[in-house]
Amino acid sequence: MWWILIEENHGSSDAKEWRTSTVKVNGDRWLARAKAEELARTHVPRHPAFAQRRSVLKVDDDHWVTIVQGATRDYHFRVTVAELVHDE
């Protein structure tokens, strides 16, 4: 089974934390990669409230970084394809 992890930063600059959400993909790695790239382009992060621009960077076949520009600050989130290898 394949999963997509969406990790976005939130909190003040002094107390930055990461929030992770997951999407299960019933299919092969190629389907998971296609869905992950779609999420890198369309996921609506918590911040900024009024996004003005979005840049999607493909790091490798399983990782994307999306930079969302707001009115006063830029925010980013990561999208990763992961394979479930153990589950009890």
C-alpha positions as a printed Julia matrix, in Angstrom:
88×3 Matrix{Float64}:
  0.0    0.0     0.0
  1.21   3.5    -0.81
  0.67   6.65    1.22
  1.07  10.32    0.51
  2.37  12.5     3.32
  1.66  16.22    3.34
  3.84  18.07    5.83
  3.21  21.76    6.39
  4.77  24.18    8.8
  2.67  26.31   11.11
  3.14  28.36   14.23
  5.26  31.42   14.91
  8.83  31.65   13.69
 10.06  30.91   17.24
  7.8   27.88   17.76
  7.56  26.39   14.28
  5.9   22.98   14.2
  5.04  20.55   11.43
  1.58  19.16   10.84
  1.37  15.94    8.82
 -1.69  14.66    7.02
 -1.86  11.4     5.1
 -3.7   10.04    2.08
 -3.88   6.3     1.42
 -3.59   5.24   -2.2
 -5.04   1.91   -3.3
 -2.96   1.31   -6.38
  0.61   1.17   -7.57
  3.49   3.59   -7.08
  2.74   5.36  -10.37
 -0.79   6.17   -9.23
  0.56   7.41   -5.86
  3.08   9.64   -7.64
  0.41  11.12   -9.91
 -1.87  11.83   -6.94
  1.03  13.33   -4.96
  1.92  15.71   -7.78
 -1.75  16.7    -8.05
 -1.82  17.42   -4.29
  1.38  19.49   -4.56
 -0.49  21.65   -7.09
 -3.9   21.79   -5.39
 -3.58  21.23   -1.6
 -4.82  24.27    0.32
 -2.54  24.75    3.34
 -3.65  26.43    6.53
 -1.39  29.41    5.78
 -1.45  31.79    4.05
 -5.12  32.64    4.22
 -4.96  34.61    0.96
 -2.5   32.86   -1.33
 -1.24  34.96   -4.2
  1.15  32.61   -5.98
  2.17  28.95   -5.86
  5.44  27.39   -7.04
  5.79  23.59   -7.13
  9.3   22.11   -7.06
  9.89  18.45   -7.88
 12.81  17.27   -5.75
 12.78  13.7    -7.11
 10.22  11.15   -8.29
  8.65  10.87   -4.81
  9.07  14.37   -3.29
  7.67  17.83   -4.03
  8.0   21.14   -2.2
  5.32  23.75   -2.74
  5.96  27.39   -1.91
  2.84  29.49   -1.38
  3.26  33.24   -1.35
  0.92  35.24    0.83
  0.49  38.98    1.19
  3.28  39.32    3.76
  5.07  35.94    4.01
  5.88  32.78    2.1
  4.93  29.36    3.43
  5.82  25.92    2.18
  4.71  22.34    2.45
  6.19  19.01    1.38
  4.46  16.16   -0.4
  6.06  12.7    -0.24
  5.13   9.29   -1.6
  5.8    6.52    0.94
  5.36   2.76    0.89
  3.85   1.05    3.91
  6.36  -1.64    4.92
  5.06  -2.6     8.38
  1.77  -2.24   10.2
  0.73  -4.07   13.4
